[in-house]
């Protein structure tokens, strides 16, 4: 886990909290994390929130993950959650806690945000997925955060067909780009702007290749 603040022993269980039955890049990142931790020999499990039957979705069946319904609040264990539900950490007293910042913007849209000034949160270990998140943590006074990144699914590296690339620019509307895209469209109408939304992974990869 890359930081001296987290103590890992042979008995440590690493719980990673994950929203249930949702397909997003952040959810896939959680599955990737647990998959890699297990490959490195750690006892890592996903905790679906809220608990559901059959938590493994088709989109993530290529990852080696295991699931747990309960978290044992013991000082030898570790609880990792993401920025979308930081308040979950408040329910535990003894377990080691970590917060993985996958999307600062999602966190800032919450009504109940992480309280950086709270004494009970001073021992929380912070991981950042991007330079944007790292800068955010620095501005909040967190100077010892650690990088923890995800990676692209293998389907993005498959070579398929020989379709020529067009004058297309892809963007993600959910990240607040639409206002700037509108201005750019007016500047050059010859370029086709394609929003990346509502696509399954296979279609997403296909569009990126073109």
URNORTA-V515521 format. One record per residue. N is the residue number from 1. RES is the residue in one small letter. SS is DSSP state (a for helix, b for strand, c for the rest). PSI is psi in whole degrees, -180 to 180 (* if undefined). Layout:
N | RES | SS | PSI
N | RES | SS | PSI
This chain:
1 | x | c | -6
2 | x | c | 19
3 | x | c | 142
4 | x | c | -13
5 | x | c | -26
6 | x | c | 126
7 | x | c | 121
8 | x | c | 124
9 | x | c | 172
10 | x | c | -24
11 | x | c | -2
12 | x | c | 132
13 | x | b | 127
14 | x | b | 109
15 | x | b | 130
16 | x | b | 113
17 | x | b | 140
18 | x | b | 128
19 | x | b | 141
20 | x | c | 144
21 | x | c | 47
22 | x | c | 140
23 | x | c | 106
24 | x | c | 169
25 | x | a | -36
26 | x | a | -39
27 | x | a | -39
28 | x | a | -37
29 | x | a | -39
30 | x | a | -44
31 | x | a | -38
32 | x | a | -42
33 | x | a | -49
34 | x | a | -40
35 | x | a | -47
36 | x | a | -41
37 | x | a | -41
38 | x | a | -38
39 | x | a | -28
40 | x | c | 3
41 | x | c | 7
42 | x | c | 153
43 | x | b | 86
44 | x | b | 138
45 | x | b | 153
46 | x | b | 137
47 | x | b | 105
48 | x | b | 138
49 | x | b | 113
50 | x | c | 165
51 | x | c | 139
52 | x | c | 158
53 | x | c | 147
54 | x | c | 63
55 | x | c | -18
56 | x | c | 119
57 | x | c | 156
58 | x | a | -37
59 | x | a | -18
60 | x | a | 16
61 | x | c | -12
62 | x | c | -6
63 | x | c | 142
64 | x | c | 96
65 | x | c | 159
66 | x | c | 160
67 | x | b | 152
68 | x | c | 148
69 | x | c | -21
70 | x | c | 152
71 | x | c | 124
72 | x | c | 115
73 | x | c | 77
74 | x | c | 145
75 | x | c | -17
76 | x | c | -13
77 | x | c | 166
78 | x | b | 135
79 | x | b | 121
80 | x | b | 128
81 | x | b | 172
82 | x | b | 177
83 | x | a | -11
84 | x | a | -17
85 | x | a | 60
86 | x | a | -23
87 | x | a | -16
88 | x | a | -32
89 | x | a | -27
90 | x | a | -21
91 | x | a | -5
92 | x | c | 144
93 | x | c | -40
94 | x | c | -31
95 | x | c | 148
96 | x | b | 139
97 | x | b | 142
98 | x | b | 146
99 | x | b | 122
100 | x | b | 115
101 | x | b | 95
102 | x | c | -32
103 | x | c | 107
104 | x | a | -40
105 | x | a | -40
106 | x | a | -40
107 | x | a | -43
108 | x | a | -18
109 | x | c | -7
110 | x | c | 151
111 | x | c | -37
112 | x | c | 94
113 | x | c | 167
114 | x | c | 133
115 | x | c | 100
116 | x | c | -24
117 | x | c | -12
118 | x | c | 137
119 | x | a | -38
120 | x | a | -16
121 | x | a | 4
122 | x | c | -24
123 | x | c | 1
124 | x | c | 130
125 | x | b | 135
126 | x | b | 131
127 | x | b | 141
128 | x | b | 146
129 | x | c | -14
130 | x | c | 165
131 | x | a | -32
132 | x | a | -46
133 | x | a | -37
134 | x | a | -44
135 | x | a | -40
136 | x | a | -45
137 | x | a | -39
138 | x | a | -41
139 | x | a | -22
140 | x | c | 2
141 | x | c | 9
142 | x | c | 105
143 | x | c | -5
144 | x | c | 35
145 | x | c | 166
146 | x | b | 144
147 | x | b | 132
148 | x | c | 105
149 | x | c | 162
150 | x | c | -168
151 | x | c | 163
152 | x | c | 143
153 | x | c | 151
154 | x | a | -26
155 | x | a | -21
156 | x | a | -10
157 | x | a | 0
158 | x | c | 131
159 | x | c | 124
160 | x | c | 127
161 | x | c | -180
162 | x | c | 33
163 | x | c | 132
164 | x | c | 149
165 | x | c | 144
166 | x | c | 179
167 | x | c | 70
168 | x | b | 145
169 | x | b | 126
170 | x | b | 144
171 | x | b | 163
172 | x | c | 106
173 | x | a | -32
174 | x | a | -17
175 | x | a | 16
176 | x | c | 23
177 | x | c | -14
178 | x | a | -40
179 | x | a | -43
180 | x | a | -36
181 | x | a | -41
182 | x | a | -41
183 | x | a | -40
184 | x | a | -35
185 | x | a | -38
186 | x | a | -29
187 | x | a | -32
188 | x | c | 99
189 | x | c | -7
190 | x | c | -18
191 | x | c | 136
192 | x | b | 125
193 | x | b | 122
194 | x | b | 117
195 | x | b | 135
196 | x | c | 95
197 | x | c | 152
198 | x | c | 27
199 | x | c | 140
200 | x | c | 164
201 | x | a | -43
202 | x | a | -44
203 | x | a | -38
204 | x | a | -47
205 | x | a | -39
206 | x | a | -43
207 | x | a | -41
208 | x | a | -35
209 | x | a | -26
210 | x | c | *
